[in-house]
Amino acid sequence: MKITPRPVTASDRVDQSRDISGMNKWAQSSRTVGFIMLVLGWFTIPAEVFLRRDFGQRWFTVVNFYAGLFLMFIFATLQYVLVAIWGGIHDFVSRVASAINPFHTEDEITFTDQVMDRSMLFLLIAYLVLGSYHLFKIWWRNRSNTALHSFDDGTSRCERLAGLVIGLINALAKPFVALYFRMLPATQRIGITKPKLINDRTVFTNTAFEPLLVLLLAFWFQGIASIWLFFTAVAVAIHANWKETARLSKVLDFRDSIIEAKAMMHLKDETMQASTSGRVMQQAAETVKSNPEVAAQVIQQYPDLMSIIDEMNRDGSHLAN
């Protein structure tokens, strides 16, 4: 069953592990870091619209949709303005070159160049279509009484492709995993098969594969679209690891509770055993003290025991209380 933690912010203590660097405290108290995380959060919205499906109602809201739309509109407008300026400069240079050199030929503009010049516009249209479809699916789930967890962050469309990468990585890492597995004590290897290096496809897809895919697209695109994708890759990586850390914290808290409960039961058993031994010793001491004949026999058979009983009665140790 999928564990869906609430959304996290820069002020939250998401990572509860031992912090010796002070980074957690710095991130929580710095307004600059909080603002940067807020801006990067806007970049994750279009990425999730393109890469994921089946969101919860409070995860992908109408406000989030408009925030992502506004961000993409800014980049599309910026790309249009820069392309227009660059096109004007290019035409001016070409006319000057033609006037100077009658044999000057124009560079042929390919279809790929034309697409790249309008890439943000195409992405903006795709965002409008897919984003409105996600909102429709949330509306339909509410109407059909099949709603998901309201903070469900969706399921990646890339899990199958990521599964192929996981298989390759596990195959390459198998000899190293087997070597370290053999180095474990024999008592820890009884009845356990050799584990795989990566056994959670969802976590790998969210925290590694999706950011890497966006980063590769950033190198394939050009200009403003490349810059947008680069910031998106960073934002997706940070927020995906935040979400996974929050989810893992819940799992570790549950596991720690089980370990602590077992330890408390063990401590309780030891305390009861020690308390029972104390009562037995106290009863034996009272019996010996009230029966001189028994004391004489005990001295003959267990001379050390009488000294212990005398010390208990003299010092008032915890066993005699």
Contacts in CASP RR format, 6 or more apart in sequence:
PFRMAT RR
TARGET T0000
AUTHOR 0000-0000-0000
METHOD contacts of the structure
MODEL  1
MKITPRPVTASDRVDQSRDISGMNKWAQSSRTVGFIMLVLGWFTIPAEVF
LRRDFGQRWFTVVNFYAGLFLMFIFATLQYVLVAIWGGIHDFVSRVASAI
NPFHTEDEITFTDQVMDRSMLFLLIAYLVLGSYHLFKIWWRNRSNTALHS
FDDGTSRCERLAGLVIGLINALAKPFVALYFRMLPATQRIGITKPKLIND
RTVFTNTAFEPLLVLLLAFWFQGIASIWLFFTAVAVAIHANWKETARLSK
VLDFRDSIIEAKAMMHLKDETMQASTSGRVMQQAAETVKSNPEVAAQVIQ
QYPDLMSIIDEMNRDGSHLAN
2 149 0 8 1.000
2 152 0 8 1.000
3 247 0 8 1.000
3 250 0 8 1.000
3 251 0 8 1.000
4 149 0 8 1.000
4 151 0 8 1.000
4 152 0 8 1.000
4 153 0 8 1.000
4 247 0 8 1.000
5 151 0 8 1.000
5 243 0 8 1.000
5 246 0 8 1.000
5 247 0 8 1.000
5 249 0 8 1.000
5 250 0 8 1.000
6 151 0 8 1.000
6 246 0 8 1.000
7 59 0 8 1.000
7 151 0 8 1.000
8 14 0 8 1.000
8 242 0 8 1.000
8 243 0 8 1.000
8 246 0 8 1.000
9 34 0 8 1.000
9 37 0 8 1.000
10 27 0 8 1.000
10 28 0 8 1.000
10 30 0 8 1.000
10 33 0 8 1.000
10 34 0 8 1.000
10 37 0 8 1.000
10 38 0 8 1.000
11 28 0 8 1.000
11 34 0 8 1.000
12 28 0 8 1.000
12 246 0 8 1.000
13 24 0 8 1.000
13 28 0 8 1.000
14 242 0 8 1.000
14 245 0 8 1.000
14 246 0 8 1.000
14 249 0 8 1.000
15 24 0 8 1.000
15 245 0 8 1.000
15 249 0 8 1.000
16 249 0 8 1.000
16 252 0 8 1.000
19 25 0 8 1.000
26 33 0 8 1.000
27 33 0 8 1.000
27 34 0 8 1.000
37 238 0 8 1.000
40 231 0 8 1.000
40 234 0 8 1.000
40 235 0 8 1.000
40 238 0 8 1.000
40 239 0 8 1.000
41 235 0 8 1.000
41 239 0 8 1.000
42 67 0 8 1.000
42 68 0 8 1.000
42 71 0 8 1.000
42 235 0 8 1.000
43 71 0 8 1.000
43 228 0 8 1.000
43 231 0 8 1.000
43 232 0 8 1.000
43 234 0 8 1.000
43 235 0 8 1.000
43 236 0 8 1.000
44 232 0 8 1.000
44 235 0 8 1.000
44 236 0 8 1.000
44 239 0 8 1.000
45 60 0 8 1.000
45 64 0 8 1.000
45 65 0 8 1.000
45 67 0 8 1.000
45 68 0 8 1.000
45 71 0 8 1.000
46 68 0 8 1.000
46 71 0 8 1.000
46 72 0 8 1.000
46 123 0 8 1.000
46 127 0 8 1.000
46 232 0 8 1.000
47 210 0 8 1.000
47 214 0 8 1.000
47 232 0 8 1.000
47 235 0 8 1.000
47 236 0 8 1.000
48 55 0 8 1.000
48 60 0 8 1.000
48 153 0 8 1.000
48 154 0 8 1.000
49 60 0 8 1.000
49 127 0 8 1.000
49 130 0 8 1.000
49 131 0 8 1.000
49 134 0 8 1.000
50 126 0 8 1.000
50 127 0 8 1.000
50 130 0 8 1.000
51 156 0 8 1.000
51 157 0 8 1.000
51 158 0 8 1.000
51 210 0 8 1.000
51 213 0 8 1.000
51 214 0 8 1.000
52 153 0 8 1.000
52 154 0 8 1.000
52 155 0 8 1.000
52 156 0 8 1.000
52 157 0 8 1.000
53 134 0 8 1.000
53 137 0 8 1.000
53 154 0 8 1.000
53 155 0 8 1.000
53 157 0 8 1.000
54 137 0 8 1.000
54 148 0 8 1.000
54 152 0 8 1.000
54 154 0 8 1.000
54 155 0 8 1.000
55 134 0 8 1.000
55 137 0 8 1.000
55 138 0 8 1.000
55 148 0 8 1.000
55 152 0 8 1.000
55 153 0 8 1.000
55 154 0 8 1.000
56 138 0 8 1.000
56 147 0 8 1.000
56 148 0 8 1.000
56 149 0 8 1.000
56 150 0 8 1.000
56 151 0 8 1.000
56 152 0 8 1.000
56 153 0 8 1.000
56 154 0 8 1.000
57 138 0 8 1.000
57 141 0 8 1.000
57 142 0 8 1.000
57 147 0 8 1.000
57 148 0 8 1.000
57 150 0 8 1.000
58 150 0 8 1.000
58 151 0 8 1.000
59 150 0 8 1.000
59 151 0 8 1.000
59 152 0 8 1.000
59 153 0 8 1.000
59 154 0 8 1.000
60 131 0 8 1.000
60 134 0 8 1.000
60 135 0 8 1.000
60 138 0 8 1.000
62 135 0 8 1.000
65 131 0 8 1.000
65 132 0 8 1.000
65 134 0 8 1.000
65 135 0 8 1.000
68 127 0 8 1.000
69 124 0 8 1.000
69 127 0 8 1.000
69 128 0 8 1.000
72 120 0 8 1.000
72 123 0 8 1.000
72 124 0 8 1.000
72 127 0 8 1.000
72 228 0 8 1.000
73 124 0 8 1.000
75 120 0 8 1.000
75 224 0 8 1.000
75 225 0 8 1.000
75 227 0 8 1.000
75 228 0 8 1.000
76 120 0 8 1.000
76 121 0 8 1.000
76 123 0 8 1.000
76 124 0 8 1.000
78 120 0 8 1.000
78 224 0 8 1.000
79 117 0 8 1.000
79 118 0 8 1.000
79 119 0 8 1.000
79 120 0 8 1.000
79 121 0 8 1.000
79 223 0 8 1.000
79 224 0 8 1.000
79 225 0 8 1.000
80 120 0 8 1.000
80 121 0 8 1.000
82 223 0 8 1.000
82 224 0 8 1.000
83 117 0 8 1.000
94 104 0 8 1.000
94 106 0 8 1.000
97 104 0 8 1.000
98 104 0 8 1.000
115 122 0 8 1.000
116 221 0 8 1.000
116 222 0 8 1.000
116 223 0 8 1.000
116 225 0 8 1.000
119 221 0 8 1.000
119 222 0 8 1.000
119 225 0 8 1.000
120 224 0 8 1.000
120 225 0 8 1.000
120 228 0 8 1.000
123 225 0 8 1.000
138 147 0 8 1.000
141 147 0 8 1.000
141 148 0 8 1.000
148 154 0 8 1.000
153 243 0 8 1.000
155 202 0 8 1.000
156 162 0 8 1.000
156 202 0 8 1.000
156 205 0 8 1.000
156 206 0 8 1.000
156 209 0 8 1.000
156 210 0 8 1.000
158 205 0 8 1.000
158 209 0 8 1.000
158 210 0 8 1.000
158 213 0 8 1.000
159 201 0 8 1.000
159 202 0 8 1.000
159 205 0 8 1.000
161 209 0 8 1.000
162 201 0 8 1.000
162 204 0 8 1.000
162 205 0 8 1.000
162 209 0 8 1.000
163 201 0 8 1.000
163 204 0 8 1.000
163 205 0 8 1.000
165 204 0 8 1.000
165 209 0 8 1.000
166 198 0 8 1.000
166 201 0 8 1.000
166 204 0 8 1.000
167 198 0 8 1.000
169 197 0 8 1.000
169 198 0 8 1.000
170 196 0 8 1.000
170 197 0 8 1.000
170 198 0 8 1.000
173 197 0 8 1.000
174 196 0 8 1.000
174 197 0 8 1.000
177 194 0 8 1.000
177 195 0 8 1.000
177 196 0 8 1.000
177 197 0 8 1.000
178 194 0 8 1.000
181 189 0 8 1.000
181 194 0 8 1.000
181 195 0 8 1.000
198 204 0 8 1.000
203 244 0 8 1.000
206 240 0 8 1.000
206 243 0 8 1.000
206 244 0 8 1.000
207 237 0 8 1.000
207 240 0 8 1.000
207 241 0 8 1.000
207 244 0 8 1.000
210 236 0 8 1.000
210 240 0 8 1.000
211 233 0 8 1.000
211 234 0 8 1.000
211 236 0 8 1.000
211 237 0 8 1.000
211 240 0 8 1.000
212 233 0 8 1.000
214 229 0 8 1.000
214 232 0 8 1.000
214 233 0 8 1.000
214 236 0 8 1.000
215 229 0 8 1.000
215 230 0 8 1.000
215 233 0 8 1.000
217 229 0 8 1.000
218 226 0 8 1.000
218 227 0 8 1.000
218 229 0 8 1.000
218 230 0 8 1.000
218 232 0 8 1.000
218 233 0 8 1.000
219 226 0 8 1.000
221 229 0 8 1.000
277 319 0 8 1.000
278 319 0 8 1.000
281 309 0 8 1.000
281 312 0 8 1.000
281 319 0 8 1.000
281 320 0 8 1.000
282 312 0 8 1.000
282 319 0 8 1.000
282 320 0 8 1.000
284 309 0 8 1.000
285 309 0 8 1.000
285 312 0 8 1.000
285 313 0 8 1.000
285 320 0 8 1.000
287 294 0 8 1.000
288 294 0 8 1.000
288 295 0 8 1.000
288 298 0 8 1.000
288 306 0 8 1.000
288 309 0 8 1.000
289 295 0 8 1.000
289 309 0 8 1.000
289 313 0 8 1.000
295 306 0 8 1.000
298 305 0 8 1.000
298 306 0 8 1.000
299 306 0 8 1.000
311 317 0 8 1.000
312 319 0 8 1.000
312 320 0 8 1.000
313 320 0 8 1.000
END
